[in-house]
Every structure is written in structure tokens, then in C-alpha cells.
Amino acid sequence: MVLGFKSFEYFAKALQKDPENPRINLLKGISLLYTPETYGGGASRAIEFLSKSVNLFEKENIKNPILPSWGKEEPYTFLGIAYKQKKEYDKAFVTSEEAEGGCTADSKGHFRLSLKSLKNSQKVKLVFWRQYCFGR
């Protein structure tokens, strides 16, 4: 319990220093997704930060190979999970389909996580999605 509140303090400090950092917004969104609404989290709050992360990743253009470049596919996965929690299944698949460039070898594990969490809700779309992303 104490560490959860401490992490929110550190997210606030990080966002104060660099509010346009997509990775900070991504991690805060993931944290909020798994924080109960009673403590200030929940899917709706998470979607705010995850959506911002997607927009910031779209603008990002890293030319220096030393700088971090990870995380571009992750917001889509967690947006899908957040929309699933809200029972907004069409939005969950739209966010996943928007990540067309995310169907790479590096991100297949994340997309499998999304597939696993969504498959009970939308089996027809799942078949298309699996064929599109994994060639199955």
C-alpha cells in the first residue's frame, strides 16, 4: 500500500520534469490500470495517460541510438485491456488494429496478451486479428 502511493509521487515528479515523455505516460497509465478506482486508478484514468502516450509516440523521432526507443507498441496493448475492462470491446479492437506496425516479432508477446484477454468477447474479430498479426 505504501509503495503504491510512493510510486504516484514519483510519477508526479517525472511528469513535472517531462510531461511530453511517452514512456512516463505509458507507465503511469499501466499503473493506474491496475490501481483500484478507490485509490485513484481504474480503466478510465488509465485511458487518459495511455492515449496521451500513443500520441506522444507518434510524434517521437529518435535519431540517437543511445536514447531509449522502447515502448511504442505497449500503449495499444494496455488500451485494449482498459477498454475490455470497461466492456467497450469495439474500442479495444480499434486500438489494437491501429497498431498495425506493432505486429512484429518483438511485440508478438504483447499482442498475445491482448488476444488472450479479449478472445472470450469477440471470437470472430480474434480470428481475423490472429491471421493479420501472426499469419495463423
TALIN-V515506 format. One record per pair of residues at least 24 apart in sequence whose ideal C-beta (glycine too) atoms are under 6 Angstrom apart, sorted by the first residue. I is the first residue (numbers start at 1). J is the second residue. If there is no record, write none. Layout:
BEGIN
i = (I I)
j = (J J)
END
This chain:
BEGIN
i = (20 22 22 22 23 25 25 25 26 26 26 26 30 33 33 43 43 43 46 47 50 50 50 73 73 73 73 76 77 77 80 81 84 84 89 89 92 93 103)
j = (56 53 56 57 71 49 52 53 53 71 74 75 78 78 82 82 85 86 82 82 75 78 79 99 102 107 110 102 110 114 114 117 117 118 121 122 118 125 133)
END
